[in-house]
Amino acid sequence: MKLTKAKGRCLKDLQSERLYKQHLHNATCGLTFSREVIKELAAETIPYNQTDFHWLFSPSGPLAPATRVKTQARRAVPISLGITEEKAFPGPRSPLPLIPMSQTTQLTAKVSFTLPTHQQGGMLDSFKRTGLRGISNVYNCLKEASTGGNEDRSKSCHWDEFVLKKLTKTTAQWIVCQQIPNQCQNKTKLQSLLRTQYGSASATDLVKDDPMSEKDFSGYQEHSTQAERQQFLPISRAETPLPVYYRVQGYSVSPACADEPGSLNQTATTVAVKHMETPLPPRLQDSLNPRAGSHVLHTENNFELELFSGIAKQVHQRDPRNHDRIIMDNNSEYQKNLQELFPCTPEKWTKPSTDTQTDSKVMYMVEKGMRRWVDLPTSADYTAEMGLQPPDYSGQYTKESRERPIYQPMPELSSLRYAVEEWKSAWKIKTPWQSVTIEGLERALTDLHCNIRLAAIVSCASGAVNRPRVEPTPIDAGLYGRLQDIQPIPQSLQPLLLQALDDPDRRVQIAAAVCQYAMGNANAHAQEILHNTIHQDSTGLGADSWVAAQCLAMDREHSRPVIQRLLSQLFQRESHSNKEQAASLLASISSKTTLVRSLLAEELNCANWKTRFLACTTISKLKGPINKDLTNKLIYLMWNDWNRTVRQTAAHALGKLGMGREVHNELRVKLEEGPASWKVEALVLVGTLQIMTVKLLPIFLRCLQDDFVVVRKQACLTAATLMMKDEMVFNQLIQMMENDPAWEVKVVAIKALGMIGCLTPTLNKLLLWALHYEEEPRVRVAACEVLKVLKVKSPELQHLLQERFVLEPHPHVHRHIEGLLQQNGYSLEGDKGMFHKIKNQVNKLSSKSIIIDKLLLMEELENMHQQHRGLVGNHSQPDARLMSQLLQEHYRGGNYSNTSNSQVL
């Protein structure tokens, strides 16, 4: 039974549902809707080829313009149901059923109906009260029009109450008491409302009982006319640029004015235009001696007055467009009166259009020759031409006065300024902070687009770190107010920047956090954002993590992620400025933690010498004491590292860290007991560290006399580096210059004496001797260079240089001698008599007869030597010097006999 009852209920439910669907289908099969209804309620059913998209380009919502409905007497308002959409509603259609309402006609799907004129106002009023802009429901509109709006009458009371609350007390009392008839049902209710709100509903004391005439509305009409006129006036909103807010000296930017389009500038008719008159230059009679009288040139031309009086000079103009202008350095400008050019240039008879060609794209032809002046130049019209300034004859118009004074930003914000500017350039944000205004930043910080908000926040941060230091002056105090009012960021922008910390965009959050640090108002939320930025950087080299690490380090944050990010920027980036920034930040936080020293000590074991060099350089900048392990590691690198730069940097680091005693003892031991290589390295370190003590001086003097050439050379270089003017060192260098067997040591000793700069008569004499008699050309070159450095001038030097200039065979030495002669102002020709005498003697000795006599004499001497050798039994070879001596005595006219010859042989 229970199953049978359940099945019966299911069948009844199915039957009722089927019956409901059938009745619903029968009721709606004949319904059709207009295009407006379909567009509003079922826009997705309209095919694309029949859809009108013009509504996309018209404002809607609160921006929609108020539509004005114009009514005309004796004219009905047609309300069309529109064309049916057969594609949207397929199937058979039947006409709409008749609607029982008075004064209406039968409606079909394609027939429009009209309303009488007296019903038109009620329907439109209903549209206005309901806020509808189209016919959303035809039946409701018809019902409201036919019944006179009974339903809206109940709502009108609430509307009237709302209107009365919006009006002033006087206006509301006047409307309720005198403008609403006594037969109205809502008058009593409105009067009670006024009593509860204002305490009285009477306006007899404020409004006269006399009826109002047309004159009473004249004031209202004038007020409405003035309001319409003010609607077209320009609405200028003065905006404050950031440089003006920060009191940047010499920076003036006109305030931005956002004028509404189509506005009428009525102030242009009331602006008083000042007439600019060109000042007259002074006359020649005023500047010359009055005794000249009539001999002074009398001219009325301003160009001649300026040119002849020397007030101004002509400025050369390279631009061919200014070939007919004369511009002086005091801003005066003159127009040339040139002869007309024939034939005419192509620009005159072709007349190119100004729309297609601009001044920057015009190609000017090269003009040959000059055009004659027809008349003297005339003054330019300064009032008719733009960009011209009146001339200044006071003499105070200089180039320096035209230059804008350069402001100096706050030096204590240099690190933060570098961090912000580097991050700004990494994200390619090119908006300069000098071109933004406070009001523009307020609008940009509340913009919908994240890139605009980001650029605004970056501009705020850039302005905060680039602001100058404002010094108190009475003029600025009167113009701008107290200096305490100047904050890193304007007060109106600070709440918006705090809200940007919760922005949905991650980059905007980072920018807001950086801006908080730039302002000096770092909080926990900004610190958390920057920490998350460092943790989220997988590569460890991103721009966001770099600026985050810098901001946190400047806030004395010494956590391990911050230190590791600074170290990665130090060792893995090639930018020199980034390395310096990272090193300075590591040095600033090293006084609070030993983690910086530990991580840098690990980098000293790196195989790359550049990494070891950077580690040593950074360690030398750390603050606070260092442990023994790091000291031993630096000492080991100072002596055993294969790179010389690393060795010297390690020694520098030990010296700057207060380990000078240990370094001094190591140097003394190596100079005394070490081999030659260690001595050389110790001498290099002595010169690099600029160390010379009483204990090191005797050991250093022994190095100048060392058996190894390389040790003596390095000792000379160290003495030159230290500029040692000690008498013992100076005498030792002079002795090495004169008597050292190695010419390399002589060269280094001469250069060391020149760098020390102590010129003595002994040194002067030795330098001249080296220039004249040294066989090695490099020694003579070194002597010439030292004479040039010491600026030696004497007659002996002049005679020697002129002689060596003629006789010097080596080209390199000859070039240095010529340069020294020119520097001292000596003549390159020298003694011409001696020069000709030497030349004649050489020509004489090179003649044919003398050469034949020399050959015969040499043959005779050779035979005599062979005969003597056969008699005596001596098999030695003839001496070349003896042969040369015999030849010289023969040509000097000396007589020698066989006896003497035999004695010589």
Summary of the structure (lengths in Angstrom):
residues: 905
radius of gyration: 52.7
end to end distance: 168.7
largest distance: 178.3
contacts: 2269
relative contact order: 0.02
helix: 59%
strand: 3%
